[in-house]
Amino acid sequence: MHTKIDYGINRLVIGDYPKPNIIPYGTHIGTPCLEFITGELINTTNQDLREVVNSEYPLTNRILIRGDKDPTICDGLWSYIKYHNDTSEKRRIWQIITNGDKYDVKFLYNIDHIIINVQVPSTGKETPPEFISWCGEDKILQTKIEFVFSVTCSAEDINYARYEIPKLSTYKRPITIIPSYWNKEETQRQFKICEKNNCLQVFEEQQAQPYGWKSYLQFAEAFVDTLRYPKVRLHPDLQRIFGLKRFDELM
């Protein structure tokens, strides 16, 4: 006799409960979503988490999973998504941002949309080419993926992205290029200095500039000719822009 598995009692550890946000870049940029942060701060069950999502956010269609720990290797996420889909009346759209350094095939097959964050030289990391080629050629995944480059104004980053874009365009999937921004530590340091000197307006003006880029125009000019490739787009990270006003979260 086959016993049905109760995924509701399965436990998972997450960084925070989902909160309203927007998709920061890519095909669905600006689309309202629930942002699901991976991490190790909250220990909960699938059933409890589903109740939070369904009771507090019954109308939000899209759920974005991201975090410092790549969502594709977070224990428990696969069973949660399966449990949520099997026991909820509302159909949610599951979307992740991944570097692809490690991954779970079963998990990826249950995701509706996959943003592959292609690592550039300034990150000191690499998105495995075999992960990209597998996603681009797998019959289940190839229509779910898109690519994003977050680049500084260094010649190394710019040249790398420009070299990779023609190769990735052969998969006929969307490619987004966004400018890198000040990292969190630099932002905190600049905010404290400006606050101490009573010049927060200067801080806002500094942080309105992408990291290393003098302007968005400079960024666009560096990549405008890549728009000749199918489905390539240039735009900023909307979450970062909106986040510049949240000074209280930086302290």
N, C-alpha and C positions, 0 to 999 in steps of 0.2 A: 504494500500500500504506500502510495506516494504522499509524503507529508509536505504541505505547502510551507515555504519559508516565510517567517514573519520578519520582514526587514525593518518594521517599526521599532523593534527593540534594539536594533544595532546602534552602536554609539559612534560618534565622530567628534573630532576636535577641530574647532574653527577659530579664526582670528576675531570675528565679531559677527553679530547677527546682521542679516542683510538690511541695507539702508537704501532709500531712494537716491538715484544718481542719474547720470546720462552716459551713453556710450561715448568714450572719449575721442575715438578716431575710427577711420575705416568706413565700410559700406553703410553702417547704421549710425554714423556720427550724429550726436544730438538726440538720439532716440531715448525716451525715458526707460529706465531699467531699475532693477534691484541689484546692488553691488554686493557680491558675496566674497568676503575677504578670507583667504586661507590663513592658517596660523595655528597657534597652540594656546589660546587663552580661554576658550569656552568649551567645556565638555558637555555634550548634549546627546539626545537620541534623535533618530530620524523622525519619529512621531512628534516630538516636541518642536523640532525645527519646522516641520511641515505646518503645524498649527500656527506658529508665529507668522510664517509667510502667508498662509491662506486667510488668516483672520485680520492681519494688519494691512496686507497689500493684495486685496482680492482682484484688483483690476489691472495690475501691472503684468504685461505679457512676457517681458524679456528679463532673464536673470543672467548677469555677467559675473563670472567667477575669475578672480585674479588674486595675486598676492606675491609676497617675497618667495614663498614656497610654491613651486610650480603646481598648479591644480591637477595636472595629469598624474601626479604621484602622491596625492594626499589620500591617506587611508580613509575609507568610509564614504568618500564622495560618490563613487559609482553606485553603491547600494542606496544612498540617499536619493539620488536622482531617479533611480528605478522605483523606489518606494513612493516618491512624490508623484511621479507620473501614473503609477498604478492605482493610487488611492485618492487622487484629486480630480474634481470635476473639470476644473479649468486647465487647459493645455498651456504649459509654459514653454518658452523658447530658451534653450540653454546655450550660453555662449561663453567661451573661455579665451584668455590671452595666455599663450604658452611660448617658452623658449625652445621647447622640444629636446632639452638635454636628456631627459628621461621621460618615459611615457608608458601608459597602460592602454593597450589596444582596445580592450573591452570598454574602458571609460570613453575613449575618443569616439567609438562607434555610437555611443549614446548621447553625444553632444550634437547640437544642431548647427552651430557655427563656430569655427576655429580661427582665431587670429594668431598667426605665427609671427612672433616678434623676432625678426632677423637681427641677430646681434652684430654690432659694428665693432671695429678695432678698439675704439675708445673704452668699450665695456670690459675688455680683457677676456671676453668669452666668445664662444662660437656656437651658432645653431647648427647641429650636425647635418651635413648635406644629405645623409641617408634618410633622416627624418623628413626633410623637405621633399625628396624624390619619392619616398613611400607615400606621403600624403597626396602628392600631386598625381600619382599613378594609381592609387587604390580606388576601386570603383565606388566604394561607399564614401570615402573621405574627399575625393577630388572636387566635388561640388560644394563642399562645406567650408573650404579654406580660403583665406586671403592672407596677404603679407603686409607687414609694416616695418619701416626702417625709422629709428629715432636717431638722428645724426647731429653731431656737433659740427662746428665750422672748420674742423681740422681737415687738411687735405687728404689724410688717410681715410677718414670716415666718408668724405664726399666721393673719393675715387672708388672706394669699396662698394658703396651703394650704386654708383653709376655703372660699375662693372657687373654687379649681380642682377640689376633690373632687367636687362635684355634676356638673361637666362631664365629668370622667374616668369617673364612674360609669356614664355612658351607654354605655360600651364593654363593660360587664358583665364587667370583669376585676378581679382582686384589687388593692386599694389598701392600702398599709401606711404608717403614720405613725410615725416613730421620733424620739426626742429627740437633738439634736446634743450632742456631748461636747467636752471640752477638746481643743484642737488639739495637735499633737505638740510644738510649741515651748513652749506653756504647760505641758504635762505635764513636759517635761524640766526647765524652770526650777523648777517647784514641787518636783519630786523632789530636785533638787540642794539647794534650801533646806532641805527637811525632813531630808535625809540629813546635812547639815552640822550641823543643830541636834538631831540624834538623835531625830527625832520622825516616823518613817515611818508610824506609826499615823495621824497627822494627815493625811498625804498620801493614805493609803488612803481615809480618810473623805471627803476633798475630791473625790477622783477617782471615788468611788461616786456622785457627783451628776452628772447631765447638765449640759452647759455652759449656764449662765444659769438653769437650772431649779432651784428650791429642793428639789424632790423629784419622783419619778415620779408621785406623786399629783397634784401641780400640773399636770404634763404631761397626764396622763389627763383631768383635769377640763377642760382647755382644748379637748379634742377629743371628749369622750365623746358629744356629741350628733351627731357625724358618723357614728356607728355605725349610724344609721338608714338610711344608704345601703348598698346591697348590696355585700358583700365588702370592707368597710372594716375594718381591724384596727389596734390600737395595741399596740406592744411595743418593748422596747429592742433595741439592736444587740448580739447575743450575743458576737460576736468582740471588740468593744470591752470588754465586761465581763470576759471571760476574759483579755484583754490587760493589764488593770490590774495583774496580778500579775507581769508580766514586766519587772521593773525593770531587769534586766541589759541588756535590748535597748534601753533608752532612753538608755544612757550611751555 
